[in-house]
Amino acid sequence: MNKRERNRLRNRRRMARIALELFLENGFDGTTIDEIAERAGVSSRTFFRYFPTKEVAFFANQEERLGRFQEALAAAQEDESAYERVRRVCLAEAARYMEERDVETRQYEIVMASNHLLAYDLQLDQAWEQAIYDTLVAGGHAERVALVVAGAIIGMIRAELRTWFRSGSDYDIVARGAEGFEILEAEIG
């Protein structure tokens, strides 16, 4: 990555952080692009060079997380099946949710209050499901099996996260995620 790309990434992350702070303060619908740009010290036009929509700015941390998830899925450990890798990487992601639980919980509340964000969140889930599917297919699973298993894993993750967020994020989501995988393995296996 050259200096220009690093600067662009740093500026994008800074604006995403500022946008998220405003969203957490005022809600998604209560925050304008002009307010984000003003607090970031840029023009609205500059904002749009980094984010095509306000939704993309809201989910910027999720898009970075997806990139890390895809990279982790590509890194197999010795003697690890594709399914075991998916399980390991998903549980590592759950640990990151634990580390950032306050922001994640607040962000979830904002998503639940906005139909626009709910729709965008579902689109992001499709990208996560695709990453899982790709890993399973590359690991030798038949396409149909990979499709069903990837969908089941995403459904389990959504159910576990929804329960965790509604509880106030007050328990170990990694342990619950591991239990969720055990349920899938018992029912699918």
N, C-alpha and C positions, 0 to 999 in steps of 0.2 A: 504494500500500500504506500503510495507516494505521499508527499507532504500535503498536497491539495486534498486528496481523499481523506487523510487523517483530520484535517481541519474541517472538512465538510461533515464527517462523522461526529466530531466533537461538537460542532454547532448544532447538528440535528439532535444529539442527545441532550444538550443544554436546553434547547427549545422544548423538547419532549418533557423534560423534567419540570420546566416552568409551566407548561400546559397542564401537566398532571397536578401540580400544586394548585393551580386555579380551579381545575375540575373538582378537586377534593374540597376546596374552600366553598365554591359556588354551585357545584353540580355541573353536569354536562350542558344542559340546556341554558343554564344561567351564565355560561362563559362564552364570550365571543372571540372570534379570531383576532379582532382588533385589540382586545384586552391582552391576549397572549402575546401578540406582536409587540405591543407597547411595553409590557413587562420585560420582554426579551431584548428590547432596544432595537427592534428591526421593524421594517414595514410589513404590512399585510402581504404585499407581493412577495417579499422574501420568505415569509412563512409558507406560502404556497409553493415555493421552490423546493422546500423540504417535505412538506406534507400536502398531498392533493386535497385532503378533507380534514375536518376536525376529528372525525372518527379515527383516521389513521394516526393523528397526533395522540389521541387518547390511548390507543392500543400500541403505541410505539414500543413500550417495554415488552409487550407480549410478542411482537414480531421479532425482537432481538432474542427473546427466550426461545421462540420456535427455531431460530437459526442455531442456537446452542444445542437444542434438542436434536436437530437433524445431524449436527456434527458428532454428538455423542452416540447416536445410533449407528453412525458410520464406523465407529471405533469398537470393533469386537474384541473381547477378551479371549484368551486361549480357552479352547474347548467349551465355548459358550454358544448355545443355540440362538437362533434369531429371536425366538420367543423370550428366552432368558434375558437377552440383551434389552429387548423392549421393556420387560418387567424392571430390570435394573435401572434403566434410564428414566422410566416413569417415576420410580420411587425416589431417585435422586432429584427429580423435578419437584416432587412433593416436599422434599427437604428444603428446597429453595422457597417454596410457599410458606413453610414454617418460619424461615428466617425473615421473610418480608410480610408476615401475617397482617400487620396493621394496615399497610398500604393495600395489600391484596383484598382484605375484607372491605375496606372503604370503596375500592374500585368496583368490587362485586355489587355493592349496594347501588352505586351509580349506574352500572349496567342494567340492573333489574328495574330501575326507574325510567329507562329510556328504550323505547321500541327500536330506535335507530341502532343503538349500541347492542341490543340483543341480537339483531339481525347480523351485525358485523361480527359479533362474538361467534355465532354459528358458522360463519364463513371461515373464521380462524380455526375452529374445531375441525373443519373439513381438511385444512392443511395439515393439522396434527395427525388426523386419521390417515391421510395419504402417506405421511412419513412412516407411520407404523406399518401400513400396508406394504410400502416399498421395501422396508426392512425384512418383513416376513417373506415376500416373494423372492428377494435376493437370497434369503436363507434357505430356499428350497420348498416353501409351502406352495401348494397349488393356488392359483389366483382366487378362486372362489372361497377357499378356506381362509386365505389371507384377508379377503374382503370381509367375511363374517367375523373373524377374530378381531380385526382392527376396529370394526364397528362396535363389537362387544366391549373391547377395552376402553374406547372413548366413552361409551355409555356408562360404564362402571366409574370412570374417572369423573364424569359430570355429576353422577349421583353422589359420589363420595365428597366432591368439592362442595356441591350444593348443601349437603348435610353439615359439613364442616363450617361453611360460612354462616349458615342459619343458626348454628350453635354458638356463634361468637368466636369461632376458631380456637376453642379452648381445650382441644385434645390433640394428640399426636396423629396428624394426617398421614404420616409415613406408615405407622403401624396399621391404621385403618386401610390405607391403600394396599398394603401387603395382604390384609384379610380379604379385600376385594378381589385381588388376583387369585387367592386361594379359592374363593367362591367360584370364580370363572373356571378355574382349572377343574374343580370338582364337578361342575355342571357341564362343561364342554368336554372335558377329558373322558 
